[in-house]
Amino acid sequence: MQFTSDNAAAVHPSVWKAMMAADAPDAPYDGDALSRRLDAAFTDLFERECAVLWVATGTAANCLALAALAPPHGAVVCHREAHIEMDEAGAPGFFLHGAKLLLADGESAKVTPQTLAAVVDPIRDDVHQVQPHAISITQASEYGCVYRPAEVAAIAAFARSRKLGLHMDGARFANAVAHLGCSPAEAAGDVDALSFGFVKNGAMGAEAIVFFDVEAARTIRYRRKRAGHLQSKGRFMAAQILAMLEGDLWIANARAANAAAAGIAASARDRLLHPVEANEVFLTCTLAEREALRAAGFAFYDWGPDAARLVTSWDAQAEHVAALAAAIAGL
């Protein structure tokens, strides 16, 4: 019974069907009919003009987006537990050719204008110190907590006041929107670039980099090719993304994953380390308790010496969720 990661979930049948339908001759790279539809599809979704590029991985999506906002000699400010700091093996430095990550604090892996200011404001404006050029926030955060629209607006205002770009890592953006019950535009706020995740939510291998500064996308098209991420049969990438947008499958899948996490959280009670607002549950759990859960057939990740992380997905089976909830309640 799989609760290690939403990356372990199945590909949604609608995505497979869309990829099969795309298996016909068309222009290579991103010149095909499906890839050419992406800008308009996301412009409709976010209610403002977008330029959209597909890539295969969330790491590439994050780092190429940041490459549009920060030069090699600059820095990006993020939470110290952000994915780009903890789980991308130095990829930001690689893609940004040496740009530095500056680390901010905040509860539940969320930054605030105050914690950002504590990092940014002491930096002198001189050639001897790395200058910040952008901020990156994660929606939902690494601990499954969601930025409210007002929180994103406050961070965006801070970024503008300091002349910094703003990127949103949206690997679980769909889960955040599902929790908030608002529009995608409200959940994204006034960001310059968004890494819109689909792989964790039912796609096979396609993520979207959404640029709200459409001029920034022009340079990144060259960077994507240089980085080895311009696939020659790009229509299969676009087909996955469009299939997820079709009929709002992306939000339906996220709601299913969130509901499964909420069911587990209800049994955890005082064990919860963070509010459960998306599809991740973090709970205190001794080594013996974790061994007992694994012996009962549940797969999940340890999260430090006395905690566990449980992640639900769009295809979580109700009987598996109920069994895990009962097992946690019985510890």
C-alpha positions, 0 to 999 in steps of 0.5 A: 500500500503505497504512500511514499510519493505521488510520483509513484501513482499511476498515469491517468487513463485520459493521459494515455489516450491523449498520448496515443491520439498524438501518435501521428506525424506532426512538426517536431520539437515544439512546432506541433499543433498541440504545443502551439495550443498551450499559450492559449490554454493557460491564458484562459486558465489564468485569465491573463496572457501567458507563454508556456514551455513544456519540460519533462521534470520539475527540477528542469521547470524550476531551474529554467524558470529561475534562469529567467529571473536571476543572472549567474552572479546573483542569488535567489531567496527561498525557504531553507527547506525548499525543494530547490535547496534540499532535493535538486542536487545543486541543479539551480547552481548548474542551470543558473551557472553559479547563482546562489540560493539564500535561505529564509525561515518560516513556519511549515516551510513558508516564507513571509515578507518579514523572514525574507527581509531578514535575509535581503535587507542586510545585504550591502549594495556593493560588488563584494556581496551576492545580490538577490534577484528573485524569490522562489516560493512553493505552493503547496509548501514542502510540508503540504501547507498552502499560501493564501492569496493574501500571503502571496500578495504580501510576498509579491509586494515585498518582491516589487519593493526590492525589485526582485522577480518572483517564482512559484514552485507549483509541483503541487499547485493543483492540490493548493488550488483544490484546498483553497477553493479559489481560481488558479489566478488567485492561488498564483497571485502576481508571480512572474513564473510558475512551475505548474506540476502535472507529473504528481497529479496524473501525467506521465512525464510533463511539466509546464513552465508558465511565464506571465512575463511573456518576454522572459520565455523567449530566452528560456527557449534557448536555455531549454535546448541548451540544457537538453530538454527540448524533446524532438517529439514534443507533441507527447509532452503537450498532449499530457498537459492538455489532457490534464486541463481538459474537463478540469481533470487536474483539479479533480485529481488534486481533490481526490488526493487531498481528500485521501490525506484528510482521511488519514489526518483525521486518525492522526490527531495529536501526532500531526506536525503540520496542518494537512492542507494538501496531500501530505501528512507529517506525523510523529512516529517512533521507529517501532511504530514505523516498523509496525506500519511497514510490517502491516504493508504500508510504504512511506518515507521516514522524516527524521528520527521520530517522524514519517511522511505520508503522501496520497495521490489521485488514485489512492484506493479507499480501502488502503486509506481506510486501512492506514487511518485505522493502523495509525489510530491503533498505534 
